[in-house]
């Protein structure tokens, strides 16, 4: 009687490992097509306090998502490695369909002010701030990632959500990150 249970458990475990490995290696990933121009977001607002990212079109909210931030979310990013999410005005300056976080949209951090402040403090401003999905292989976590802030300063949503955002946002779209 124990043997079928052990076999069933092994099959489930192998299936889960195969799925996770498939996702981790990004096999079969398709990049969502860009939505038509008349329905795309013209700006993005990130509200760190409420943990919401909102896509706007000409000032009207299109869609809003819960998000996770850097592990030390209070305050503006001061330097590389501080785990803070920056505050201020930036733009989506590139998209990475082969990111280690499902899909990722890179933000134009650091701007001139960020670089100047870091230079005056004698530190690196850092970089690689993105709006992204979950780490490859961990997409099954879905909303569980919202239980705590865990990124190094990025803005994280679920994989399904980053696919929606990806389709709605052009390179060059402005991003306002509020405290």
N, CA, C and O atoms as a DFTB+ gen file, in Angstrom:
716 C
 N C O
     1  1       0.813      -1.192       0.000
     2  2       0.000       0.000       0.000
     3  2       0.862       1.263       0.000
     4  3       0.473       2.264      -0.602
     5  1       2.023       1.241       0.660
     6  2       2.889       2.421       0.723
     7  2       3.566       2.698      -0.614
     8  3       3.859       3.849      -0.938
     9  1       3.813       1.645      -1.390
    10  2       4.528       1.831      -2.648
    11  2       3.804       2.763      -3.622
    12  3       4.465       3.633      -4.190
    13  1       2.490       2.642      -3.857
    14  2       1.812       3.588      -4.763
    15  2       1.884       5.036      -4.263
    16  3       1.974       5.965      -5.066
    17  1       1.845       5.226      -2.955
    18  2       1.929       6.574      -2.396
    19  2       3.310       7.161      -2.664
    20  3       3.431       8.329      -3.032
    21  1       4.333       6.366      -2.482
    22  2       5.709       6.814      -2.730
    23  2       5.898       7.132      -4.209
    24  3       6.512       8.143      -4.552
    25  1       5.384       6.290      -5.074
    26  2       5.505       6.514      -6.520
    27  2       4.753       7.783      -6.916
    28  3       5.265       8.601      -7.681
    29  1       3.542       7.942      -6.394
    30  2       2.761       9.145      -6.702
    31  2       3.493      10.396      -6.222
    32  3       3.542      11.395      -6.940
    33  1       4.053      10.353      -5.039
    34  2       4.814      11.488      -4.513
    35  2       6.020      11.804      -5.379
    36  3       6.317      12.971      -5.637
    37  1       6.716      10.765      -5.829
    38  2       7.884      10.959      -6.690
    39  2       7.483      11.564      -8.024
    40  3       8.188      12.427      -8.546
    41  1       6.368      11.129      -8.580
    42  2       5.891      11.675      -9.855
    43  2       5.544      13.159      -9.701
    44  3       5.890      13.973     -10.557
    45  1       4.860      13.505      -8.608
    46  2       4.517      14.902      -8.355
    47  2       5.788      15.733      -8.196
    48  3       5.900      16.813      -8.774
    49  1       6.732      15.240      -7.424
    50  2       7.984      15.953      -7.204
    51  2       8.769      16.140      -8.510
    52  3       9.301      17.221      -8.762
    53  1       8.842      15.108      -9.326
    54  2       9.535      15.213     -10.608
    55  2       8.821      16.189     -11.542
    56  3       9.465      16.958     -12.255
    57  1       7.501      16.153     -11.534
    58  2       6.726      17.081     -12.361
    59  2       6.978      18.520     -11.947
    60  3       7.165      19.393     -12.794
    61  1       6.983      18.766     -10.640
    62  2       7.248      20.114     -10.128
    63  2       8.661      20.546     -10.498
    64  3       8.868      21.687     -10.911
    65  1       9.634      19.655     -10.355
    66  2      11.027      19.974     -10.700
    67  2      11.152      20.276     -12.192
    68  3      11.870      21.197     -12.580
    69  1      10.457      19.506     -13.030
    70  2      10.505      19.741     -14.472
    71  2       9.891      21.093     -14.819
    72  3      10.437      21.834     -15.637
    73  1       8.757      21.414     -14.199
    74  2       8.105      22.709     -14.451
    75  2       9.011      23.859     -14.022
    76  3       9.197      24.821     -14.767
    77  1       9.569      23.755     -12.829
    78  2      10.428      24.814     -12.304
    79  2      11.658      24.985     -13.188
    80  3      12.048      26.110     -13.501
    81  1      12.269      23.878     -13.588
    82  2      13.432      23.935     -14.470
    83  2      13.091      24.536     -15.824
    84  3      13.866      25.315     -16.379
    85  1      11.926      24.172     -16.352
    86  2      11.456      24.713     -17.630
    87  2      11.334      26.234     -17.538
    88  3      11.799      26.960     -18.418
    89  1      10.706      26.701     -16.467
    90  2      10.528      28.139     -16.281
    91  2      11.871      28.827     -16.014
    92  3      12.130      29.908     -16.542
    93  1      12.727      28.198     -15.193
    94  2      14.026      28.781     -14.870
    95  2      14.863      28.984     -16.131
    96  3      15.529      30.008     -16.284
    97  1      14.824      28.004     -17.031
    98  2      15.602      28.090     -18.262
    99  2      14.922      28.929     -19.336
   100  3      15.477      29.134     -20.415
   101  1      13.709      29.419     -19.037
   102  2      12.948      30.281     -19.932
   103  2      12.590      29.583     -21.239
   104  3      12.466      30.234     -22.277
   105  1      12.426      28.274     -21.196
   106  2      12.074      27.524     -22.392
   107  2      10.618      27.792     -22.737
   108  3       9.751      27.744     -21.864
   109  1      10.354      28.066     -23.965
   110  2       8.988      28.271     -24.417
   111  2       8.385      29.613     -24.029
   112  3       7.198      29.837     -24.267
   113  1       9.159      30.503     -23.446
   114  2       8.625      31.811     -23.061
   115  2       8.298      32.616     -24.313
   116  3       9.103      32.710     -25.239
   117  1       7.109      33.191     -24.318
   118  2       6.741      34.091     -25.398
   119  2       6.611      35.499     -24.823
   120  3       6.092      35.690     -23.723
   121  1       7.079      36.455     -25.567
   122  2       7.009      37.848     -25.146
   123  2       5.661      38.397     -25.604
   124  3       5.304      38.252     -26.773
   125  1       4.905      39.028     -24.696
   126  2       3.604      39.561     -25.095
   127  2       3.756      40.654     -26.149
   128  3       4.664      41.480     -26.056
   129  1       2.888      40.668     -27.135
   130  2       2.954      41.743     -28.131
   131  2       2.514      43.061     -27.511
   132  3       1.729      43.081     -26.563
   133  1       3.018      44.142     -28.043
   134  2       2.657      45.474     -27.577
   135  2       1.205      45.754     -27.965
   136  3       0.799      45.495     -29.098
   137  1       0.436      46.279     -27.032
   138  2      -0.958      46.646     -27.290
   139  2      -1.000      47.779     -28.310
   140  3       0.008      48.449     -28.538
   141  1      -2.146      47.992     -28.916
   142  2      -2.269      49.074     -29.897
   143  2      -2.010      50.427     -29.218
   144  3      -2.275      50.595     -28.027
   145  1      -1.503      51.360     -29.973
   146  2      -1.070      52.659     -29.443
   147  2      -2.174      53.389     -28.699
   148  3      -1.898      54.080     -27.719
   149  1      -3.405      53.254     -29.136
   150  2      -4.492      54.004     -28.503
   151  2      -4.904      53.480     -27.132
   152  3      -5.714      54.114     -26.456
   153  1      -4.369      52.343     -26.705
   154  2      -4.710      51.823     -25.368
   155  2      -3.491      51.676     -24.455
   156  3      -3.624      51.220     -23.319
   157  1      -2.314      52.053     -24.937
   158  2      -1.107      51.941     -24.118
   159  2      -1.041      53.027     -23.057
   160  3      -1.625      54.101     -23.204
   161  1      -0.323      52.728     -21.995
   162  2      -0.111      53.698     -20.922
   163  2       0.782      54.828     -21.419
   164  3       1.709      54.608     -22.199
   165  1       0.492      56.027     -20.961
   166  2       1.342      57.176     -21.279
   167  2       2.234      57.542     -20.097
   168  3       3.176      58.321     -20.243
   169  1       1.933      56.971     -18.912
   170  2       2.789      57.177     -17.742
   171  2       2.497      56.084     -16.711
   172  3       1.485      55.385     -16.770
   173  1       3.425      55.973     -15.770
   174  2       3.311      55.003     -14.688
   175  2       3.555      55.749     -13.380
   176  3       4.473      56.565     -13.284
   177  1       2.729      55.466     -12.375
   178  2       2.955      56.018     -11.039
   179  2       3.184      54.854     -10.090
   180  3       2.382      53.922     -10.025
   181  1       4.273      54.916      -9.365
   182  2       4.610      53.922      -8.344
   183  2       4.473      54.614      -6.998
   184  3       5.171      55.592      -6.728
   185  1       3.586      54.120      -6.160
   186  2       3.382      54.686      -4.824
   187  2       3.972      53.700      -3.815
   188  3       3.378      52.665      -3.514
   189  1       5.154      54.046      -3.301
   190  2       5.854      53.136      -2.389
   191  2       5.065      52.896      -1.102
   192  3       5.059      51.781      -0.582
   193  1       4.410      53.919      -0.590
   194  2       3.704      53.784       0.684
   195  2       2.542      52.795       0.586
   196  3       2.359      51.963       1.474
   197  1       1.756      52.883      -0.494
   198  2       0.605      51.982      -0.641
   199  2       0.956      50.691      -1.362
   200  3       0.116      49.801      -1.495
   201  1       2.207      50.588      -1.832
   202  2       2.673      49.414      -2.570
   203  2       1.805      49.153      -3.803
   204  3       1.373      48.025      -4.039
   205  1       1.553      50.222      -4.594
   206  2       0.743      50.130      -5.809
   207  2       1.501      50.727      -6.983
   208  3       2.145      51.769      -6.860
   209  1       1.416      50.057      -8.115
   210  2       1.919      50.582      -9.378
   211  2       0.689      50.763     -10.269
   212  3      -0.108      49.841     -10.440
   213  1       0.548      51.966     -10.833
   214  2      -0.633      52.280     -11.628
   215  2      -0.217      52.731     -13.019
   216  3       0.634      53.607     -13.173
   217  1      -0.825      52.125     -14.028
   218  2      -0.620      52.538     -15.408
   219  2      -1.676      53.585     -15.734
   220  3      -2.860      53.392     -15.462
   221  1      -1.235      54.696     -16.322
   222  2      -2.163      55.777     -16.668
   223  2      -2.106      56.065     -18.162
   224  3      -1.066      55.907     -18.802
   225  1      -3.225      56.485     -18.695
   226  2      -3.273      56.972     -20.073
   227  2      -3.847      58.375     -20.013
   228  3      -5.015      58.565     -19.672
   229  1      -3.019      59.359     -20.346
   230  2      -3.432      60.766     -20.311
   231  2      -4.078      61.121     -18.974
   232  3      -5.105      61.799     -18.937
   233  1      -3.474      60.661     -17.877
   234  2      -3.921      61.000     -16.534
   235  2      -5.010      60.107     -15.959
   236  3      -5.319      60.222     -14.773
   237  1      -5.598      59.230     -16.745
   238  2      -6.645      58.322     -16.257
   239  2      -6.066      56.945     -15.992
   240  3      -5.332      56.393     -16.812
   241  1      -6.410      56.395     -14.826
   242  2      -5.898      55.075     -14.452
   243  2      -6.448      53.997     -15.382
   244  3      -7.655      53.913     -15.610
   245  1      -5.553      53.181     -15.911
   246  2      -5.931      52.036     -16.734
   247  2      -6.003      50.771     -15.901
   248  3      -6.961      50.002     -15.983
   249  1      -4.966      50.572     -15.094
   250  2      -4.858      49.346     -14.301
   251  2      -3.892      49.615     -13.158
   252  3      -2.960      50.409     -13.290
   253  1      -4.125      48.944     -12.033
   254  2      -3.282      49.106     -10.856
   255  2      -2.921      47.726     -10.317
   256  3      -3.720      46.793     -10.390
   257  1      -1.710      47.606      -9.774
   258  2      -1.205      46.320      -9.286
   259  2      -0.546      46.502      -7.926
   260  3       0.038      47.549      -7.646
   261  1      -0.642      45.480      -7.086
   262  2       0.144      45.452      -5.852
   263  2       1.571      45.085      -6.224
   264  3       1.801      44.427      -7.239
   265  1       2.532      45.507      -5.409
   266  2       3.934      45.270      -5.745
   267  2       4.773      45.081      -4.488
   268  3       4.360      45.427      -3.382
   269  1       5.936      44.533      -4.687
   270  2       6.973      44.465      -3.656
   271  2       8.091      45.413      -4.061
   272  3       8.298      45.683      -5.244
   273  1       8.803      45.911      -3.068
   274  2       9.891      46.865      -3.297
   275  2      11.209      46.307      -2.785
   276  3      11.324      45.124      -2.462
   277  1      12.199      47.186      -2.720
   278  2      13.479      46.821      -2.140
   279  2      13.333      46.483      -0.668
   280  3      12.421      46.973      -0.002
   281  1      14.216      45.659      -0.164
   282  2      14.150      45.186       1.217
   283  2      14.275      46.273       2.271
   284  3      13.984      46.023       3.441
   285  1      14.697      47.467       1.893
   286  2      14.822      48.614       2.799
   287  2      14.092      49.779       2.127
   288  3      14.732      50.718       1.654
   289  1      12.742      49.724       2.080
   290  2      11.992      50.580       1.163
   291  2      11.826      52.051       1.538
   292  3      11.499      52.862       0.671
   293  1      12.038      52.416       2.784
   294  2      11.764      53.804       3.202
   295  2      12.911      54.713       2.778
   296  3      14.077      54.455       3.077
   297  1      12.549      55.790       2.068
   298  2      13.544      56.765       1.635
   299  2      14.037      56.509       0.223
   300  3      13.850      55.430      -0.339
   301  1      14.670      57.526      -0.331
   302  2      15.212      57.481      -1.691
   303  2      16.510      56.676      -1.716
   304  3      17.289      56.707      -0.764
   305  1      16.727      55.972      -2.791
   306  2      17.966      55.206      -2.963
   307  2      19.163      56.148      -2.851
   308  3      19.225      57.165      -3.541
   309  1      20.100      55.811      -1.991
   310  2      21.279      56.637      -1.762
   311  2      22.528      56.105      -2.444
   312  3      23.396      56.866      -2.874
   313  1      22.601      54.765      -2.535
   314  2      23.811      54.176      -3.110
   315  2      23.562      52.724      -3.464
   316  3      22.589      52.108      -3.029
   317  1      24.459      52.205      -4.256
   318  2      24.414      50.799      -4.643
   319  2      24.429      49.924      -3.392
   320  3      25.217      50.149      -2.474
   321  1      23.553      48.927      -3.368
   322  2      23.540      47.970      -2.270
   323  2      22.694      48.354      -1.080
   324  3      22.648      47.600      -0.108
   325  1      22.011      49.512      -1.107
   326  2      21.222      49.909       0.067
   327  2      19.812      49.306       0.081
   328  3      19.057      49.536       1.025
   329  1      19.451      48.544      -0.944
   330  2      18.147      47.866      -1.056
   331  2      16.967      48.829      -1.026
   332  3      15.858      48.445      -0.653
   333  1      17.200      50.066      -1.414
   334  2      16.106      51.034      -1.491
   335  2      15.631      51.176      -2.928
   336  3      16.408      51.060      -3.875
   337  1      14.345      51.427      -3.065
   338  2      13.768      51.743      -4.361
   339  2      13.848      53.262      -4.512
   340  3      13.437      53.988      -3.608
   341  1      14.371      53.756      -5.644
   342  2      14.517      55.205      -5.782
   343  2      13.169      55.929      -5.777
   344  3      12.114      55.311      -5.922
   345  1      13.229      57.236      -5.610
   346  2      12.051      58.099      -5.673
   347  2      12.364      59.215      -6.655
   348  3      13.488      59.716      -6.695
   349  1      11.386      59.602      -7.437
   350  2      11.586      60.672      -8.404
   351  2      11.015      60.310      -9.753
   352  3      10.200      59.397      -9.882
   353  1      11.463      61.049     -10.763
   354  2      10.957      60.869     -12.120
   355  2      12.000      60.174     -12.987
   356  3      13.147      60.609     -13.089
   357  1      11.568      59.090     -13.601
   358  2      12.428      58.272     -14.443
   359  2      11.643      57.885     -15.691
   360  3      10.538      58.384     -15.903
   361  1      12.188      57.018     -16.504
   362  2      11.489      56.513     -17.690
   363  2      11.897      55.064     -17.907
   364  3      12.964      54.635     -17.467
   365  1      11.043      54.319     -18.588
   366  2      11.407      52.968     -19.030
   367  2      12.383      53.179     -20.180
   368  3      12.015      53.749     -21.207
   369  1      13.631      52.721     -20.018
   370  2      14.612      52.960     -21.079
   371  2      15.008      51.705     -21.853
   372  3      15.716      51.797     -22.855
   373  1      14.560      50.539     -21.401
   374  2      14.763      49.311     -22.180
   375  2      13.899      48.202     -21.592
   376  3      13.406      48.301     -20.469
   377  1      13.730      47.150     -22.378
   378  2      12.983      45.969     -21.938
   379  2      13.862      44.740     -22.153
   380  3      14.545      44.622     -23.171
   381  1      13.837      43.829     -21.186
   382  2      14.646      42.615     -21.273
   383  2      13.740      41.375     -21.241
   384  3      13.245      41.001     -20.178
   385  1      13.525      40.743     -22.390
   386  2      12.675      39.557     -22.424
   387  2      13.365      38.298     -21.894
   388  3      12.705      37.279     -21.695
   389  1      14.665      38.348     -21.665
   390  2      15.425      37.187     -21.181
   391  2      15.971      37.426     -19.773
   392  3      16.999      36.859     -19.400
   393  1      15.299      38.247     -19.008
   394  2      15.724      38.575     -17.655
   395  2      15.679      37.349     -16.760
   396  3      14.997      36.373     -17.073
   397  1      16.393      37.393     -15.661
   398  2      16.295      36.316     -14.673
   399  2      15.087      36.506     -13.765
   400  3      14.875      35.734     -12.830
   401  1      14.297      37.541     -14.048
   402  2      13.044      37.812     -13.341
   403  2      11.894      37.843     -14.339
   404  3      11.216      38.861     -14.470
   405  1      11.673      36.756     -15.031
   406  2      10.636      36.595     -16.047
   407  2      10.794      37.642     -17.137
   408  3      11.543      37.414     -18.087
   409  1      10.126      38.767     -17.040
   410  2      10.321      39.894     -17.957
   411  2      10.723      41.095     -17.111
   412  3      10.316      41.203     -15.955
   413  1      11.515      41.992     -17.676
   414  2      11.962      43.155     -16.900
   415  2      12.015      44.391     -17.788
   416  3      12.418      44.336     -18.949
   417  1      11.592      45.512     -17.198
   418  2      11.662      46.804     -17.863
   419  2      12.607      47.689     -17.048
   420  3      12.331      48.005     -15.891
   421  1      13.698      48.075     -17.650
   422  2      14.733      48.852     -16.970
   423  2      14.319      50.316     -16.868
   424  3      13.787      50.890     -17.818
   425  1      14.569      50.915     -15.697
   426  2      14.283      52.331     -15.487
   427  2      15.557      53.152     -15.625
   428  3      16.662      52.635     -15.460
   429  1      15.392      54.438     -15.930
   430  2      16.518      55.331     -16.217
   431  2      17.237      55.819     -14.960
   432  3      17.906      56.852     -14.997
   433  1      17.110      55.098     -13.858
   434  2      17.887      55.393     -12.655
   435  2      19.320      54.927     -12.888
   436  3      19.508      53.836     -13.427
   437  1      20.322      55.681     -12.517
   438  2      20.317      56.967     -11.837
   439  2      20.203      58.126     -12.830
   440  3      20.743      58.076     -13.935
   441  1      19.486      59.169     -12.407
   442  2      19.437      60.384     -13.219
   443  2      20.592      61.298     -12.774
   444  3      21.385      60.929     -11.907
   445  1      20.677      62.483     -13.372
   446  2      21.793      63.398     -13.072
   447  2      21.849      63.760     -11.594
   448  3      22.933      63.834     -11.016
   449  1      20.696      63.987     -10.980
   450  2      20.648      64.337      -9.556
   451  2      21.141      63.176      -8.686
   452  3      21.874      63.382      -7.719
   453  1      20.732      61.962      -9.040
   454  2      21.176      60.775      -8.292
   455  2      22.697      60.611      -8.398
   456  3      23.374      60.333      -7.408
   457  1      23.211      60.786      -9.600
   458  2      24.661      60.662      -9.805
   459  2      25.427      61.728      -9.041
   460  3      26.469      61.449      -8.447
   461  1      24.906      62.955      -9.055
   462  2      25.566      64.049      -8.342
   463  2      25.582      63.786      -6.831
   464  3      26.606      63.974      -6.175
   465  1      24.453      63.355      -6.292
   466  2      24.387      63.064      -4.860
   467  2      25.341      61.954      -4.454
   468  3      26.020      62.048      -3.431
   469  1      25.388      60.901      -5.261
   470  2      26.296      59.789      -4.959
   471  2      27.754      60.242      -5.055
   472  3      28.582      59.868      -4.224
   473  1      28.058      61.045      -6.069
   474  2      29.434      61.544      -6.227
   475  2      29.847      62.366      -5.009
   476  3      30.963      62.230      -4.507
   477  1      28.934      63.225      -4.538
   478  2      29.235      64.054      -3.360
   479  2      29.445      63.194      -2.114
   480  3      30.241      63.560      -1.249
   481  1      28.760      62.076      -2.004
   482  2      28.921      61.180      -0.852
   483  2      30.082      60.204      -1.046
   484  3      30.437      59.471      -0.123
   485  1      30.668      60.192      -2.236
   486  2      31.794      59.305      -2.504
   487  2      31.395      57.841      -2.659
   488  3      32.168      56.945      -2.318
   489  1      30.187      57.596      -3.174
   490  2      29.692      56.230      -3.351
   491  2      29.162      56.048      -4.768
   492  3      28.990      57.019      -5.505
   493  1      28.907      54.815      -5.138
   494  2      28.268      54.503      -6.416
   495  2      26.757      54.627      -6.252
   496  3      26.195      54.152      -5.265
   497  1      26.107      55.261      -7.213
   498  2      24.646      55.399      -7.176
   499  2      23.952      54.068      -7.414
   500  3      22.791      53.899      -7.043
   501  1      24.647      53.128      -8.026
   502  2      24.023      51.856      -8.383
   503  2      23.281      51.983      -9.699
   504  3      23.438      52.970     -10.418
   505  1      22.491      51.007     -10.004
   506  2      21.747      50.980     -11.263
   507  2      20.909      49.719     -11.313
   508  3      20.612      49.118     -10.281
   509  1      20.534      49.328     -12.499
   510  2      19.733      48.115     -12.712
   511  2      18.441      48.112     -11.906
   512  3      18.052      47.080     -11.358
   513  1      17.776      49.259     -11.831
   514  2      16.470      49.335     -11.188
   515  2      15.425      49.017     -12.256
   516  3      15.403      49.637     -13.319
   517  1      14.570      48.059     -11.965
   518  2      13.616      47.575     -12.958
   519  2      12.234      47.339     -12.367
   520  3      12.068      47.213     -11.154
   521  1      11.265      47.286     -13.239
   522  2       9.948      46.743     -12.924
   523  2       9.992      45.348     -13.514
   524  3      10.188      45.188     -14.718
   525  1       9.810      44.328     -12.670
   526  2       9.978      42.960     -13.173
   527  2       9.026      41.982     -12.515
   528  3       8.340      42.298     -11.543
   529  1       9.010      40.775     -13.082
   530  2       8.228      39.676     -12.528
   531  2       9.021      38.956     -11.459
   532  3       9.968      39.500     -10.891
   533  1       8.622      37.729     -11.195
   534  2       9.267      36.921     -10.158
   535  2      10.504      36.224     -10.714
   536  3      10.631      36.063     -11.928
   537  1      11.413      35.812      -9.838
   538  2      12.610      35.107     -10.320
   539  2      12.220      33.879     -11.141
   540  3      11.272      33.167     -10.811
   541  1      12.969      33.647     -12.211
   542  2      12.707      32.479     -13.042
   543  2      12.713      31.222     -12.177
   544  3      13.590      31.031     -11.334
   545  1      11.731      30.384     -12.404
   546  2      11.587      29.160     -11.627
   547  2      10.703      29.327     -10.405
   548  3      10.325      28.338      -9.777
   549  1      10.367      30.562     -10.057
   550  2       9.553      30.814      -8.863
   551  2       8.230      31.517      -9.179
   552  3       7.606      32.100      -8.292
   553  1       7.811      31.461     -10.426
   554  2       6.553      32.080     -10.819
   555  2       5.363      31.517     -10.070
   556  3       4.351      32.200      -9.915
   557  1       5.469      30.287      -9.605
   558  2       4.378      29.654      -8.864
   559  2       4.109      30.353      -7.534
   560  3       3.057      30.138      -6.932
   561  1       5.046      31.192      -7.060
   562  2       4.825      31.926      -5.812
   563  2       3.682      32.927      -5.933
   564  3       3.002      33.226      -4.951
   565  1       3.475      33.441      -7.138
   566  2       2.404      34.396      -7.422
   567  2       2.328      35.483      -6.355
   568  3       3.336      36.132      -6.076
   569  1       1.163      35.698      -5.753
   570  2       0.981      36.786      -4.782
   571  2       1.724      36.583      -3.467
   572  3       1.771      37.505      -2.654
   573  1       2.296      35.426      -3.234
   574  2       3.048      35.211      -1.994
   575  2       4.215      36.181      -1.882
   576  3       4.658      36.500      -0.778
   577  1       4.712      36.648      -3.016
   578  2       5.858      37.571      -2.988
   579  2       5.498      38.894      -2.314
   580  3       6.390      39.662      -1.953
   581  1       4.204      39.169      -2.140
   582  2       3.770      40.426      -1.529
   583  2       3.882      40.424      -0.009
   584  3       3.663      41.458       0.622
   585  1       4.212      39.303       0.582
   586  2       4.267      39.203       2.043
   587  2       5.386      40.038       2.656
   588  3       5.327      40.399       3.831
   589  1       6.413      40.346       1.848
   590  2       7.488      41.200       2.355
   591  2       8.224      41.815       1.162
   592  3       8.200      41.273       0.057
   593  1       8.872      42.943       1.402
   594  2       9.691      43.559       0.362
   595  2      10.984      42.759       0.253
   596  3      11.643      42.498       1.260
   597  1      11.345      42.373      -0.962
   598  2      12.445      41.420      -1.119
   599  2      13.446      41.767      -2.226
   600  3      14.477      41.103      -2.335
   601  1      13.177      42.777      -3.041
   602  2      14.098      43.037      -4.145
   603  2      15.315      43.837      -3.653
   604  3      15.382      44.234      -2.490
   605  1      16.249      44.058      -4.540
   606  2      17.427      44.881      -4.216
   607  2      17.171      46.364      -4.471
   608  3      18.095      47.174      -4.406
   609  1      15.925      46.719      -4.759
   610  2      15.557      48.104      -5.041
   611  2      14.592      48.205      -6.214
   612  3      14.152      49.298      -6.570
   613  1      14.269      47.078      -6.806
   614  2      13.360      47.046      -7.946
   615  2      11.901      47.048      -7.497
   616  3      11.593      47.063      -6.305
   617  1      11.026      47.032      -8.480
   618  2       9.579      46.981      -8.290
   619  2       9.131      45.649      -8.863
   620  3       9.292      45.404     -10.058
   621  1       8.566      44.777      -8.015
   622  2       8.228      43.423      -8.453
   623  2       6.726      43.176      -8.420
   624  3       6.037      43.552      -7.472
   625  1       6.237      42.540      -9.473
   626  2       4.847      42.109      -9.594
   627  2       4.864      40.636     -10.012
   628  3       5.933      40.074     -10.248
   629  1       3.694      40.011     -10.104
   630  2       3.648      38.616     -10.536
   631  2       4.012      38.522     -12.020
   632  3       4.051      39.530     -12.725
   633  1       4.275      37.309     -12.476
   634  2       4.613      37.108     -13.883
   635  2       3.453      37.473     -14.803
   636  3       3.662      38.080     -15.854
   637  1       2.231      37.108     -14.415
   638  2       1.065      37.467     -15.235
   639  2       0.927      38.988     -15.307
   640  3       0.579      39.533     -16.355
   641  1       1.197      39.666     -14.203
   642  2       1.080      41.128     -14.183
   643  2       2.155      41.808     -15.023
   644  3       1.866      42.774     -15.731
   645  1       3.399      41.313     -14.953
   646  2       4.449      41.953     -15.760
   647  2       4.167      41.732     -17.243
   648  3       4.536      42.569     -18.067
   649  1       3.528      40.631     -17.594
   650  2       3.159      40.423     -18.993
   651  2       2.131      41.459     -19.446
   652  3       2.222      41.973     -20.561
   653  1       1.152      41.771     -18.588
   654  2       0.165      42.818     -18.907
   655  2       0.850      44.181     -19.017
   656  3       0.605      44.935     -19.959
   657  1       1.708      44.486     -18.045
   658  2       2.398      45.771     -18.029
   659  2       3.289      45.904     -19.265
   660  3       3.301      46.945     -19.922
   661  1       4.032      44.845     -19.573
   662  2       4.931      44.825     -20.732
   663  2       4.166      45.212     -21.999
   664  3       4.643      46.020     -22.795
   665  1       2.985      44.633     -22.179
   666  2       2.187      44.894     -23.383
   667  2       1.638      46.317     -23.428
   668  3       1.348      46.833     -24.507
   669  1       1.495      46.948     -22.281
   670  2       0.874      48.273     -22.200
   671  2       1.873      49.431     -22.156
   672  3       1.467      50.593     -22.183
   673  1       3.182      49.129     -22.090
   674  2       4.176      50.178     -21.851
   675  2       5.248      50.188     -22.944
   676  3       5.880      49.172     -23.236
   677  1       5.426      51.354     -23.526
   678  2       6.485      51.584     -24.520
   679  2       7.786      51.971     -23.834
   680  3       7.777      52.467     -22.707
   681  1       8.897      51.745     -24.511
   682  2      10.163      52.336     -24.067
   683  2       9.993      53.848     -24.175
   684  3       9.472      54.353     -25.169
   685  1      10.435      54.563     -23.148
   686  2      10.289      56.015     -23.097
   687  2       9.141      56.478     -22.207
   688  3       9.019      57.671     -21.928
   689  1       8.292      55.542     -21.755
   690  2       7.177      55.905     -20.880
   691  2       7.722      56.433     -19.547
   692  3       8.609      55.826     -18.947
   693  1       7.184      57.563     -19.096
   694  2       7.613      58.169     -17.838
   695  2       7.127      57.375     -16.640
   696  3       6.027      56.822     -16.643
   697  1       7.978      57.331     -15.603
   698  2       7.672      56.621     -14.362
   699  2       7.921      57.580     -13.203
   700  3       9.044      58.042     -13.000
   701  1       6.880      57.872     -12.453
   702  2       7.012      58.695     -11.261
   703  2       6.962      57.773     -10.048
   704  3       5.973      57.069      -9.842
   705  1       8.022      57.776      -9.248
   706  2       8.072      56.946      -8.046
   707  2       7.911      57.861      -6.846
   708  3       8.766      58.699      -6.557
   709  1       6.782      57.680      -6.146
   710  2       6.443      58.509      -4.982
   711  2       6.878      57.812      -3.701
   712  3       6.881      56.583      -3.633
   713  1       7.254      58.607      -2.661
   714  2       7.644      58.007      -1.370
   715  2       6.536      57.159      -0.773
   716  3       6.707      56.590       0.305
